[in-house]
Amino acid sequence: MTCSCCGESVEEAVQLHSHRDVVICYRCLDWLNNRRDGQVKAHGGNWRVVGFEPIFTVGDVKRSVDHYQRLGFETSEHDETYAFAHRDNDLTIHLAEAEGDSGAPSGSPTSIATTPTGWPTTGGGPGWR
């Protein structure tokens, strides 16, 4: 096969997913990857996100811990006002008790918890969210 980039005849190459007629040899693919990496670094992209841990502000940490346990999460507590809900070693949700009477600290975002498809939904009742 012939590389669409350099025109050389090669035995091993990759095809573009959306254009199967475009074949790129490994040498050209390496060049493209290096060029992409250089452009990303030049634009301040010298880092990449490999995970995240959301922090939910809650009105009652104990009640929230009970909720996440019913959904199948393992939980741990830092103290009476801060806890963690862990799922499959891939997700940790921080549960931070709101300060004051407002239910959420001033200027903080409000999060609405939903149950993704495939997660257990048993154990919920009125006001369980």
N, C-alpha and C positions, 0 to 999 in steps of 0.2 A: 504494500500500500504506500501511497505517497502523502507526506505531510502537507497539509494545506497552508502551513506557515512558511516553512523553509524550502519546500519542494523536494526534499530528499526522500529516497525510497527507504522505508523502515519496516522492520518486522513487528515491532511493538509500538502501539499508539493508543490514544483514547479518541472517542467520538463525542461530539457535543450532544447533549441530551435532546435538545430541540431541533438540531440539524445533523442528522446521522451522516450526511455526506461530508461534513467537515471533520477531518481527521488531524490530530495534533500529536507529534512525536513527543517522547518524554523529555528530550533536550529543550524543545520549545516550551513545553509545559512548565519545566523548571524555570525557564527564563520569565515566563508570564507570572508565575508565583512570586519570584524574587522582585519583579517590578511592582506587583500589587503590594507586597510587604513594604517596599520602599515608599510607595505613595501613602500607605496607611500611617507609617511612622512620621512622614513629613507633615501630615495633618494632625499631629498630636495623638495618633492612635497607637501609641507604644504600649498599650495595655488592652486587655480584653476581660470581659466579665465572665467568670466561670461559675458564678452562683449568686444567689441573693437570699436574704432573709427578711421577709416583711415584718413590720411591727404594727400590730393592731392595738389601738387604744380601746380599752373595754371598761365598762362600768363596774364589773365585779369579776375579779380574777378567778376566784374559786368557782363561780358559776361557768365561766368561760372554759376553765380546765375540765370541768365535768362535761361540757358540750363536746370538746375535742376528743375526750376519752370515748364518748359514745360514738363518735365518727371513726374510731379505730386508731387514733393517734396515741403515742406514748407521750407522757408529760413529765416535766420536772419543774421544780419551783426554785427561783432565786431567793425570793422572800415573799411576804404576804401581798405585795403590790406588783410583782413581776414574775412571770412564768413562761415556759416554753412548751410548744406542742410539736412533736417530732413525728414525721411520717416517712417510713421506708429509708431512712438515712439520707434521703435526697432533699427533704424540705423541713425547715424549722421555722415555725411562726412564733414571734415574740408577742406576748400578751402583757401590755403595760396598762396598769390601772389609771384611769383618768383622774386628774387633779381637780379639786373643787366640786361645786354643785352642777356645773354645766354638762357633765358627762364626757367632755373632751377638753384637753388643754387648748388655750387660746391659740388660734392660728394653725392647729393641726388638722390634717385631712381626716375625713370620715371614711371608714371602710365598711363595706357590706359583705359579709361572708356568704358564699354560695357553695353548694355541694356539686363538684364536678361529676360528670357521668362516670359510673363505675365505683364510686365511693359508697360505703354503707350509709343508709339514711335512717336506720332504725334508732329508736330511743328518743326521737325528737317529739316535742309536744308544743303546746301554746307557748310562745315566747322563747323557743329554744335557739333562735338565731341571735 
